[in-house]
Amino acid sequence: MAFDVARVRAAYPALADGYAYLDGAAGTQLPGTVIDAVAGAYRHGLGNSGGAFPASRRSDTITAECRRAVADLTGGRAEGVILGPNMTTLTYRLARTLAAGWGPGDEVVVTRLDHDANVRPWLQAAARAGAAVRFADVALPEGNLQLAQLAELISDRTRLVAVTAASNLIGTRPDVAGITALAHAAGALAYVDGVHATPHGPVDVAGLGADFYATSAYKWSGPHVGAVVADPGLLETMAPDKLVPAPQEVPDRFEQGTLPFADLAGVTAAVEHLASLAGPAPGPGARRERILAGLAAAEAHEQDLFQVLLGGLDAMDHVTTYGTAARRTATAYFTVADRTPRQAAEHLATRKVNVWDGDNYAWELAGALGLRGSGGAVRAGLVHYNDRSDVDRLLAAVAELAG
Ligand SMILES: Cc1ncc(COP(=O)(O)O)c(C=O)c1O
């Protein structure tokens, strides 16, 4: 069945402003159902967690439903879904907790393909523990990790391998399953950053071999909430910093302070939205199956548009694109001759095209590409609500920057 992008776009009130939202990799717009779910939660009355009255029980129900929704989205278990403000905060929290067991002689492996949120927390935690850090490089111009190098870096000294499921800069989807298999063979844990990958295709944490899988709902049509999915049995072995009276059970013990209950209702609605992308369900159907179908349909739609986007950019002499990996999300990263990335983005904004400029916090990768000191490049990322007119408008506006 063809992807009904007009139906999908109609679900997003913000898209009515006439802009081409090609900034989705930095955060997506929200469908009306998600906005209504957040507002509805507040409208019905919320209480703090664990009380004896209905408003409190409503909040606890919202939290439990949110864990189930994120588990269905990722193929994980609801009892292993840690909720929090965003991926960066949760990763710092887990790095501090895991590093309590590291010492001199231990090693951590990180990559130059990753967003800094899956690099710096590990470096800083390792430094405090006296553990060593090893970097996996990005092979250029492809822009991918090399399994052979990771096989050399990972050893019985390795305690943790941190790797992204997709680059937020150039879209590359590295061989995560191959890398986590190396980690596990060496007795190390694998922490997979799924923030950029999650909205762009079906996710299966078991298939990826992720001991921890981090994601952020605001990249897939939800509110600003982060989640880390892990095996509850593994979480049971860990002792995060926590307040004495706060819950001791898993996953609650990893969640510091009060959760944003109304936003969690929005996260569940966002997962339902992803589950609807392949078309209205003929019957109730298992949500996990509908999510997998929805994300597969979104991926096919995005990849079709991406061929047009990349083909158009590569045909322009004044444009340089970065990354050539065969498996990548629909994320274009490019520079325009004689314009800074900010100047190019400003021009595009006058044509009602939203793009991001800079290193997008992929600090190591921007350095490897030689773009760190020059303002990075322009990023145009497609998500499921983008259509052909968004791409055509971007290409026409970039063409105006020739000469
Ligand atoms: C790949 C990737 N990892 C991590 C992050 C950080 O996520 P958060 O904003 O939830 O901390 C981002 C945000 O852009 C990202 O794209």
The ligand as a MOL file (V3000), in Angstrom:
LIG
                    3D

  0  0  0     0  0            999 V3000
M  V30 BEGIN CTAB
M  V30 COUNTS 16 16 0 0 0
M  V30 BEGIN ATOM
M  V30 1 C 22.1130 10.6440 17.8320 0
M  V30 2 C 21.7670 11.4950 19.0160 0
M  V30 3 N 22.1470 11.0940 20.2300 0
M  V30 4 C 21.8670 11.8100 21.3310 0
M  V30 5 C 21.2020 13.0160 21.2460 0
M  V30 6 C 20.9090 13.7670 22.5150 0
M  V30 7 O 19.5810 13.5510 22.8140 0
M  V30 8 P 18.8350 14.3900 23.9740 0
M  V30 9 O 18.5290 15.7190 23.3970 0
M  V30 10 O 17.6020 13.5620 24.2420 0
M  V30 11 O 19.7380 14.4450 25.1330 0
M  V30 12 C 20.7910 13.4910 19.9970 0
M  V30 13 C 20.1050 14.7850 19.8820 0
M  V30 14 O 20.1170 15.4210 18.8720 0
M  V30 15 C 21.0790 12.7020 18.8560 0
M  V30 16 O 20.7050 13.0930 17.6340 0
M  V30 END ATOM
M  V30 BEGIN BOND
M  V30 1 1 1 2
M  V30 2 1 2 3
M  V30 3 2 2 15
M  V30 4 2 3 4
M  V30 5 1 4 5
M  V30 6 1 5 6
M  V30 7 2 5 12
M  V30 8 1 6 7
M  V30 9 1 7 8
M  V30 10 2 8 9
M  V30 11 1 8 10
M  V30 12 1 8 11
M  V30 13 1 12 13
M  V30 14 1 12 15
M  V30 15 2 13 14
M  V30 16 1 15 16
M  V30 END BOND
M  V30 END CTAB
M  END
